[in-house]
Amino acid sequence: MELAIYEAFREAGIEEKAAKVITTAINKAIEYNVDSKQLATKGDIEHHYAVHSQQLATKGDVEKLRLDVEKLRIETRADIEKVRLETKADIEKAKAEIIKWNIGAIIAAAGIAMAIARIFLTA
């Protein structure tokens, strides 16, 4: 059964080292549960396999999880695009504001320069 668990993890795309570690951990947990109950009958052995089935994911579980991850990935991309567009709009507003103030400052500076020139040229 340990080999079947390991192979299921490998087929699901889990790296070899991680699959071995997880499989070992599952078997230790099951052995602990089995040893603590002092199995002796066929019913107890069925309990052993029931513990396995509660800790393992079926292909359906993996597929559902894959779909959930894909949905989250799509939502994240949409959120990133929304933030990007909002940021671009904010930058455009800031750019327009800077241009407006720069033009105002240039006009004010030109007016001050003309006033100073008039004072000194008429005197």
C-alpha positions as CSV (number, residue, x, y, z in Angstrom):
1,M,0.0,0.0,0.0
2,E,2.9,2.4,0.7
3,L,4.0,2.0,-2.9
4,A,0.5,2.8,-4.2
5,I,0.5,6.0,-2.0
6,Y,3.9,7.0,-3.3
7,E,2.9,6.4,-6.9
8,A,-0.3,8.4,-6.5
9,F,1.7,11.4,-5.2
10,R,4.2,11.1,-8.0
11,E,1.3,11.0,-10.6
12,A,-0.2,14.1,-8.9
13,G,3.1,15.9,-9.6
14,I,4.6,15.8,-6.2
15,E,8.5,15.7,-6.3
16,E,10.1,12.4,-5.4
17,K,11.6,13.5,-2.1
18,A,8.4,15.1,-0.9
19,A,6.3,12.1,-2.0
20,K,8.6,9.8,0.0
21,V,8.4,12.0,3.1
22,I,4.7,12.4,2.9
23,T,4.1,8.6,2.4
24,T,6.4,7.8,5.3
25,A,4.5,10.3,7.5
26,I,1.1,8.8,6.5
27,N,2.2,5.3,7.2
28,K,3.7,6.2,10.6
29,A,0.5,8.0,11.6
30,I,-1.6,4.9,10.5
31,E,0.8,2.5,12.3
32,Y,0.5,4.6,15.4
33,N,-3.3,4.5,15.2
34,V,-3.3,0.8,14.5
35,D,-0.8,0.0,17.2
36,S,-2.6,2.1,19.8
37,K,-5.8,0.1,19.1
38,Q,-4.0,-3.3,19.2
39,L,-5.5,-4.7,16.1
40,A,-6.6,-8.4,16.2
41,T,-9.6,-8.8,14.0
42,K,-10.5,-8.3,10.3
43,G,-12.7,-5.3,11.4
44,D,-9.6,-3.7,12.9
45,I,-7.7,-4.2,9.7
46,E,-10.5,-2.5,7.8
47,H,-10.2,0.3,10.2
48,H,-6.5,0.6,9.2
49,Y,-7.5,1.0,5.6
50,A,-10.3,3.5,6.6
51,V,-7.7,5.6,8.3
52,H,-5.6,5.5,5.0
53,S,-8.7,6.6,3.0
54,Q,-9.3,9.6,5.3
55,Q,-5.8,10.8,4.8
56,L,-5.4,10.4,1.1
57,A,-6.9,12.5,-1.8
58,T,-8.7,10.8,-4.6
59,K,-8.3,11.8,-8.2
60,G,-11.5,13.7,-7.9
61,D,-10.2,15.6,-4.9
62,V,-7.0,16.5,-6.8
63,E,-9.0,17.6,-9.8
64,K,-11.3,19.8,-7.7
65,L,-8.2,21.3,-6.0
66,R,-6.6,21.9,-9.4
67,L,-9.8,23.7,-10.6
68,D,-9.9,25.8,-7.4
69,V,-6.3,26.8,-7.9
70,E,-7.0,27.6,-11.6
71,K,-10.0,29.7,-10.6
72,L,-7.9,31.6,-8.0
73,R,-5.1,32.1,-10.6
74,I,-7.6,33.7,-13.0
75,E,-9.1,35.9,-10.3
76,T,-5.6,37.0,-9.2
77,R,-4.7,37.9,-12.8
78,A,-8.0,39.9,-13.0
79,D,-7.2,41.7,-9.7
80,I,-3.6,42.5,-10.9
81,E,-5.0,43.9,-14.2
82,K,-7.5,46.0,-12.3
83,V,-4.8,47.4,-10.0
84,R,-2.5,48.0,-13.0
85,L,-5.2,50.0,-14.7
86,E,-6.0,52.0,-11.6
87,T,-2.4,52.7,-11.1
88,K,-2.0,53.8,-14.7
89,A,-5.0,56.1,-14.3
90,D,-3.5,57.6,-11.0
91,I,-0.2,58.2,-12.8
92,E,-2.0,60.0,-15.7
93,K,-3.9,62.2,-13.2
94,A,-0.6,63.0,-11.4
95,K,1.0,63.8,-14.7
96,A,-1.8,66.2,-15.7
97,E,-1.6,67.9,-12.3
98,I,2.2,68.3,-12.6
99,I,1.9,69.8,-16.1
100,K,-0.8,72.2,-14.9
101,W,1.3,73.4,-12.0
102,N,4.4,73.7,-14.2
103,I,2.6,75.8,-16.8
104,G,1.2,78.0,-14.0
105,A,4.7,78.4,-12.5
106,I,6.2,79.3,-15.9
107,I,3.4,81.9,-16.5
108,A,3.9,83.3,-13.0
109,A,7.7,83.4,-13.5
110,A,7.3,85.2,-16.8
111,G,5.0,87.7,-15.2
112,I,7.4,88.4,-12.4
113,A,10.3,88.7,-14.9
114,M,8.2,91.2,-17.0
115,A,7.3,93.2,-13.9
116,I,11.0,93.3,-12.8
117,A,12.0,94.3,-16.3
118,R,9.4,97.1,-16.4
119,I,10.5,98.5,-13.1
120,F,14.2,98.6,-14.1
121,L,13.6,99.8,-17.7
122,T,11.2,102.6,-16.9
123,A,13.4,104.0,-14.1
